Amino acid sequence: MHEDDIRERLQGRHYEEAFRLLLERCKDRVFRLAWSILRNEAQAEDAAQDVFLKVWKGLPGYDGTASLSTWVYVIARNTCFSELKRRAAHTAVSLDDPGFAGAADGAVSLQSTDAAPGADMDVEALLAQLPEKQRQVIVLFYLEQKQYQEVAEALGLPLGTVKTILFRARKELLKISRRSSLPDARCLTGVEKPAKLMW
């Protein structure tokens, strides 16, 4: 994300203009990150709104040490993890609950249905089978086109750990695609980043 124009507005204390630009450029990415962590569209939308409220309040104190996109991602990650903790503390679902089966059946609707069969990889279905940390690294590195260092900063992990997680995630995606009816995951695990992946 090109940030010079936003930084100029922050230096000039034009916070409203800076926020508007930041919102335009980051809103979709923040939602996708929130969805990859929370796995619920409504909660991801709520979390994204909370993230940008925090961004708005925090803009005057932004010190410029991290890139703006990394700063926003750290806020988004922390907001989503707080929501997960809150959810775990207050939610107990019984497997006998009649709504549980309906919710499980409804999960199928998250999969893409508008592409021709076999034309595109069902990225959501693949990612849903990864452990949370691997899913986050894949989303940031491939879908958000972030560099290793940016992923490390956004997730608060050492650079070497990010590379290890990414390596393991690639291997896991290949295993998943081989043992399922999903198309091959090579477009996510190749050396080159794909130009664009539909979410």
N, C-alpha and C positions, 0 to 999 in steps of 0.2 A: 504494500500500500504506500503510495506517495504521500509523504507527511509534511513536506516543507511548508506548504500553504497553511496547514493547520497550525504548525508550530509558530508561524509568523503571526497568526491571529491570537494565539495564546500569549506571545510576547507583547503584543499590543493590547492585551487584556480584553480582547473581543471574544469573550467566552461563548456567547450565544452562537456566533458564526462558526467558531471552532467546533462546538458541539454538533451543530447541524451537519457539517461536513463529515465529522467522525461517525455520526449516526448513519448517514447515507452509505458510507463505505464499509461499515462494520456490522450493520444490523443482521444481514443474512448469515454472515460467518458466526456471529455470536449465537444466533438461533441454532445453527447446525451443531455448534459445540455443545450447547445446552441440551439439545436433543440426543446427542451421542452419549451424554452422561446420564440424563434423566430418563430417556427412552419413553417419553410421554409428551405428545405435542402441546397439550394445554399447559402442562407444567413448564415446558421449555419456553413457551411464549411468556408466561408469567416471570420466569427467571430472567429472560432477556430484558424485560421491562425493568426489573429490579437492577440488573447490571447497568443499564443506561441511566437510571436514576442515580446510582452510585458514581458513575462516570461524570455526570453533570455536577454533582456535589464535589467531586474530587478534582475537577479541572483546575481550579485556582491553585491547588497544591501540587500539581504535576511538576516534578523536578527535572524531567528530561533525561534522566539517566538510562532509562529503557526506552525502546521505541514505543510510540503510542499504541500500535497494534498489540505489542506484547503486554503493555500495561493494561489494556482493555481485556485481553485474554486471561490475565492473572485474576482480574476482578471477576470475570465470568466463571472461571474455574472454581474460585473460592465460593462464589454465590451458589453454584450448583452443588458443590460438596456440602455446603451448609444445609441446602434443601434435602439432600440425601440423608444426612444425619437426622434432620427434623422428621423426615418421613419414616425413617427406621424407628425412631423413638415413639412415634404416635400411631403407627399403622401396624396392625396385626391382621392378616387375612387367613381365614380358615379354608382349607382345601375343600371342605364340605359346603362352603358358602355357594349358593346357586349363582351368584354374580361372577364367581371366579371362572367357571367354565366359559361364560359369555365373554369375559375379558380376554381369555386365552384365544378364543375363536376370533375375536376382533383384531388380534395382533396381525392376522394375515392381511388386513386392509392396509397396513403400513407398507407393504411391498408394492413396488411400481407395477402398474397394470397398463400404462399407456404405450409402452414400447412393444414392438413385434417380438414374439417369442424367439429367444436366442440372439436378438439384435444387440442388446446391451446387457451387461452384467447386472444382476440385482445386488447392488452395493449394500443396501440396507440389510438384506438377508445374510450376506457374508459377514458384515461388521457385527451384527447382532450375536454372532457365535464366538466372537473374540472376547478374551478377558478385558475388563474395563480399561486398564492402562494401555494395552495394545491397541484397543479401539481408538483411544484418544490420540495416540501418537500417529496412527494411520490417518485419522481425520485431519490433523494439523499438517502433517507432512505432505500427503498426497492431495487431499481435497481442498485444503486451504493454501497449498503451495508454499509452506513455510520452510526455511532452511533449518538444518539440525540445531543450530544455536538458538534460533527463535523458538523452536519446539521445546528445547531444554529450559529456556527462560519462562515460557508460558506455563509449563507443567512443574516448574521448580525442581528439575532433575539435573544431575550431572550430564554433560554431553555424551560421555561414554555409555551411560545407562540408556539414553535415548537411542543411540545406535544399536545397542544390544536388543532393546525392546522392539525396535523396528525390524531387525533381522529375524527375531523370533516370530513377530507378527506376520511377516512375509511367508515364512515356512508354514505357519498355522493356516494362513489363507489358502495356500496351495493344497494342504491336506484336506481342508474343508471342501474345496471345490472338486477335488478328486473323489471324495466319498459321497458326494451329494449329486443331485441333478442340476446344480447350478453351473453356469458356464465357467470356463477357466478364469482364474483370477490373475492371469499374467499382466493385465493392464494395470493392476495395482502394485505388482511386485517386481516389475521390470526395473532396469537401471534408470531409464528416463522417466521423469514424471509425466503423466498424461497431460495434454494441453487443457482438457476439460473433462470432468466426470459429472454426469447428471446425478444429483443427490436422490 
